[in-house]
Amino acid sequence: MHDCQTVALQIVDRWWLGLCRKLVANGCSFMSVARFQKSPSMFSGRHFERSVILLCVRWYLAYNLSLRDLEEMMSERGICVDHSTIHRWVVRFSPLLLERFNQRKRAVTGKWHLDETYIKVHGCWMYLYRAIDSLGDTGEFF
């Protein structure tokens, strides 16, 4: 395995670890997170490793990157993958990942309100919005 590929896999593993911590903090049981993390059926028979596929799909969906940009970024890390392969991954795995994330998302009660505050971040005043349910748990914030 190339050094760049090893670094890319370590980045993905750190991202998965952070995601699993967030899921556990939001009320998912540790066992359900472990089952989600090690789901072999979704990635079985693929040429590339699970972490490479998830990294490409995440970067494509999270950031405004073109498929050719992702192809170039992967080649810089020693992973030769074509832009059409990345597109097939996005089409194939995006709905499956969304479905699995929604299954494990913490349920919010029927009553909720939006809390708005004005905070100082690095010397700049910014708005912070939080959706809070009737139990006082934060549903979303931005």
C-alpha angles and dihedrals in degrees: 000000000000120000091241091051090051090052091049091051091049090052091051092047090052089049091050091048091052091047092050091050090052092049091050091046090052094056106275115136116245092240093056090050091049091051090049092048095051101041103145095177095070095052103029115128095019121138094221127054122264092248094055092050093048092047092053094045092047094048092047093050099037100044133039095253127144121230091249090052089054090048090054093046091052092048089053087057093050097258113123108207129150122236091238090057090053089050091052089051092051092049093045103041105031095077092042093050092046090051092050094046091050091050090057098039114117113254117244121215120249095255120065141146137202117247117201127190138164115232137175115243118183090338096310123106112233138172120249118199123192130182107217124188127214092271091057095251118140111241100181137348135190 
